[in-house]
């Protein structure tokens, strides 16, 4: 996974669509990242979210 800038902030408690799972930078012993899509009635954003921030631990489908 290459380094990218912030696309948008997803408010706590909002739903995202999980696309697939990959590995990247390790933070506090975790290195799983999930590619997600997010839209809240406006534009749809896509990008990577650190699995630790996702309630269900992220996607189980490899990218």
Secondary structure, DSSP 8 states (H G I E B T S, - for coil): -----------TT---EEEEEEEEEEETTEEEEEEEEEESSS-EEEEEEEGGGSTT----SB-
